[in-house]
Amino acid sequence: MSTTALPDSMQALILNSTSEPPIVQTVPVPQVTPGTAIVRVLVANIISYTRHIYNGDRKYPFPTPLIPGSSAIGRIVSLPSDATRLQLNDLVFIDCIVRSRDEPTDIFLAAIVEGGTPGSAKLMRDVYRDWTYAEYCRAPIENLIPLNERTLLGSPKEGGLGYTTHDLAYLAAILVPYGGLRGIRLEAGETVVVAPATGPFGGAAVLCALAMGARVLALGRNTASLAKLKERAPYTERLYTVPLTNDPATDLAALQQYGEIDIFFDIGPPEAAKSTHIKTCILSLRHGGRVSLMGGYHEDIPVPHRVIMHRNLTLKGKWMCERDDIFAMLKLVETGMLPLGKKGGVEVTAHSSMPALSR
Ligand SMILES: NC(=O)c1ccc[n+]([C@@H]2O[C@H](COP(=O)([O-])OP(=O)(O)OC[C@H]3O[C@@H](n4cnc5c(N)ncnc54)[C@H](OP(=O)(O)O)[C@@H]3O)[C@@H](O)[C@H]2O)c1
C-alpha cells in the first residue's frame, strides 16, 4: 500500500432515507483495501434529476444510509498494493459504473441504483454504497481512469488544451451517449437524429455525435433551447435543429427534408414516454438504420414493428457505457476532436463546495 497523509475524518453528504433531505456530516475517511483506492474528490457532477433519485420519486432501488454521488474527477491519495498502473497523485475520472469482478453482469451505479440482479444489489449494499459527494471516496481501482493531466489541464501555450477540472467533470455526461453511439457503431459521415436534444444528456449526445463525425439532427419542443444549442455547438455546420410539434406527419416530413437518416439516438426522460417522436424517429430511418435506446422511460413504448421488420432496422438498448468506451472517448478528448468547456459549448452554471451543501 502507498499513501499520502490523510485526516481521520471528512465531511460528506449523508442520505439516511428518501423521506428526508441529505445532510452534511463529519464521518471517518474510508480506508484502502485490496482492489480499492482512496481518491480526493475534486469535482462531482449533479445529474438533472438527482433530487428525484434521492427523494424516491424515480423509485431507483438503493440501500440507506449512503453517501450519494455520481461520476467525478479526483486525485488518488491512497493505493492498494495490487494496483500496477495507477500512481499516487494521479488525476483520475471516477467512473460510477461498478461491475462485480467474478460476475461482470452484476452491474450497478454507485450510490445511484443497485442494478437489476441479486449480485449487484449485494455488492452495492455490502461494499460500495458510499460515493463522491464527500471529500474522499473509496472506489474499485478499475473505476479510476487516469487522465492525461499535462494535455488536458496544460496551458495552450505549452501544447495543452487548457481545461479546468470543472470542464473535465462533463466527461461523465458525454460518456453516456458515447456508450450508446459507439454501441451501434456510428460512423463518420452518418446522419443521426438525437431526441430530445435539449436536456443535459441529449445535449451531450449532440456534442458527442458531432465529434464522432456525424451530421446531427437535433429534435426538441423548445425552439429557444434548440437555437442556443445551435449557437454554442462546435462543428455547427453539421448540426441542424428540428422543432418537435408532436404531430407525427409534420415531424416526419421535417426529418425527411434531410434525406437519408442512419441512426435515431433516443434519450428521453420518463415524461416523454407518450411522446409521438419515438415512433416518428424510427419511421424516419433508412433501410438498415439503427436505433440506440437510452431513454429512461418507466413504461413500455409502442414501436412500429412492421417497418422495423421490413426495413431491417436494429434496435439496441444501452445502459451507460463499457469500460473500453471510456478510453476510446478520452482519445477523442485528448486529441481535441471532442472539445470540452466553452469550446464544446458547455458552461458551468453553478457549483457548491461541501459546507455550502448543508445550508
Ligand atoms: N440509458 C442510460 O444509461 C441513461 C443514462 C443517463 C440518463 N438516461 C436517461 O436519459 C434521460 C434524459 O436525461 P436528461 O437529464 O437529459 O433529462 P431531462 O433534462 O429531464 O429531459 C430531457 C428533455 O426531454 C424533453 N421532454 C420533457 N418532457 C417531454 C415530453 N413530454 N415530450 C417530449 N420531450 C420531452 C425536454 O426537452 P424540450 O422541453 O426542449 O422538448 C428536456 O429538455 C433521463 O431521464 C434518464 O433516465 C439514461
The ligand as an SDF file (V2000), in Angstrom:
LIG
                    3D

 48 52  0  0  0  0  0  0  0  0999 V2000
  -29.5130    4.5810  -20.6590 N   0  0  0  0  0  0  0  0  0  0  0  0
  -28.7020    5.1940  -19.8200 C   0  0  0  0  0  0  0  0  0  0  0  0
  -27.6390    4.6910  -19.4540 O   0  0  0  0  0  0  0  0  0  0  0  0
  -29.0470    6.5460  -19.3050 C   0  0  0  0  0  0  0  0  0  0  0  0
  -28.0700    7.2900  -18.6370 C   0  0  0  0  0  0  0  0  0  0  0  0
  -28.3740    8.5600  -18.1940 C   0  0  0  0  0  0  0  0  0  0  0  0
  -29.6570    9.0540  -18.3640 C   0  0  0  0  0  0  0  0  0  0  0  0
  -30.5880    8.2790  -19.0020 N   0  0  0  0  0  0  0  0  0  0  0  0
  -31.9460    8.7760  -19.2020 C   0  0  0  0  0  0  0  0  0  0  0  0
  -31.9010    9.9000  -20.0470 O   0  0  0  0  0  0  0  0  0  0  0  0
  -32.9930   10.7330  -19.7140 C   0  0  0  0  0  0  0  0  0  0  0  0
  -32.7190   12.1370  -20.1660 C   0  0  0  0  0  0  0  0  0  0  0  0
  -31.8500   12.7640  -19.2630 O   0  0  0  0  0  0  0  0  0  0  0  0
  -31.7750   14.3670  -19.1630 P   0  0  0  0  0  0  0  0  0  0  0  0
  -31.0380   14.7070  -17.9110 O   0  0  0  0  0  0  0  0  0  0  0  0
  -31.2540   14.8900  -20.4490 O   0  0  0  0  0  0  0  0  0  0  0  0
  -33.3270   14.6360  -18.9560 O   0  0  0  0  0  0  0  0  0  0  0  0
  -34.2540   15.9020  -18.8210 P   0  0  0  0  0  0  0  0  0  0  0  0
  -33.4680   17.1210  -18.7920 O   0  0  0  0  0  0  0  0  0  0  0  0
  -35.1920   15.5940  -17.7300 O   0  0  0  0  0  0  0  0  0  0  0  0
  -35.1050   15.8190  -20.1780 O   0  0  0  0  0  0  0  0  0  0  0  0
  -34.5570   15.9390  -21.4540 C   0  0  0  0  0  0  0  0  0  0  0  0
  -35.5110   16.6730  -22.3860 C   0  0  0  0  0  0  0  0  0  0  0  0
  -36.7090   15.9380  -22.5470 O   0  0  0  0  0  0  0  0  0  0  0  0
  -37.6630   16.8090  -23.1370 C   0  0  0  0  0  0  0  0  0  0  0  0
  -39.0090   16.4350  -22.7030 N   0  0  0  0  0  0  0  0  0  0  0  0
  -39.5180   16.5170  -21.4500 C   0  0  0  0  0  0  0  0  0  0  0  0
  -40.8110   16.0840  -21.4610 N   0  0  0  0  0  0  0  0  0  0  0  0
  -41.0930   15.7500  -22.7430 C   0  0  0  0  0  0  0  0  0  0  0  0
  -42.2440   15.2630  -23.3880 C   0  0  0  0  0  0  0  0  0  0  0  0
  -43.3820   15.0380  -22.7250 N   0  0  0  0  0  0  0  0  0  0  0  0
  -42.1900   15.0340  -24.7160 N   0  0  0  0  0  0  0  0  0  0  0  0
  -41.0400   15.2540  -25.4090 C   0  0  0  0  0  0  0  0  0  0  0  0
  -39.9240   15.7340  -24.8640 N   0  0  0  0  0  0  0  0  0  0  0  0
  -39.9490   15.9700  -23.5350 C   0  0  0  0  0  0  0  0  0  0  0  0
  -37.2820   18.2250  -22.6960 C   0  0  0  0  0  0  0  0  0  0  0  0
  -36.9450   18.9630  -23.8680 O   0  0  0  0  0  0  0  0  0  0  0  0
  -37.8980   20.0810  -24.5480 P   0  0  0  0  0  0  0  0  0  0  0  0
  -38.7340   20.6850  -23.4520 O   0  0  0  0  0  0  0  0  0  0  0  0
  -36.9300   21.0350  -25.1630 O   0  0  0  0  0  0  0  0  0  0  0  0
  -38.6620   19.3560  -25.5610 O   0  0  0  0  0  0  0  0  0  0  0  0
  -35.9850   18.0320  -21.9010 C   0  0  0  0  0  0  0  0  0  0  0  0
  -35.0120   19.0010  -22.1860 O   0  0  0  0  0  0  0  0  0  0  0  0
  -33.1430   10.5770  -18.2130 C   0  0  0  0  0  0  0  0  0  0  0  0
  -34.4630   10.6320  -17.8160 O   0  0  0  0  0  0  0  0  0  0  0  0
  -32.5010    9.2550  -17.8880 C   0  0  0  0  0  0  0  0  0  0  0  0
  -33.3670    8.3060  -17.3300 O   0  0  0  0  0  0  0  0  0  0  0  0
  -30.3080    7.0590  -19.4630 C   0  0  0  0  0  0  0  0  0  0  0  0
  1  2  1  0
  2  3  2  0
  2  4  1  0
  4  5  1  0
  4 48  2  0
  5  6  2  0
  6  7  1  0
  7  8  2  0
  8  9  1  0
  8 48  1  0
  9 10  1  0
  9 46  1  0
 10 11  1  0
 11 12  1  0
 11 44  1  0
 12 13  1  0
 13 14  1  0
 14 15  2  0
 14 16  1  0
 14 17  1  0
 17 18  1  0
 18 19  2  0
 18 20  1  0
 18 21  1  0
 21 22  1  0
 22 23  1  0
 23 24  1  0
 23 42  1  0
 24 25  1  0
 25 26  1  0
 25 36  1  0
 26 27  1  0
 26 35  1  0
 27 28  2  0
 28 29  1  0
 29 30  1  0
 29 35  2  0
 30 31  1  0
 30 32  2  0
 32 33  1  0
 33 34  2  0
 34 35  1  0
 36 37  1  0
 36 42  1  0
 37 38  1  0
 38 39  2  0
 38 40  1  0
 38 41  1  0
 42 43  1  0
 44 45  1  0
 44 46  1  0
 46 47  1  0
M  CHG  2   8   1  16  -1
M  END
$$$$
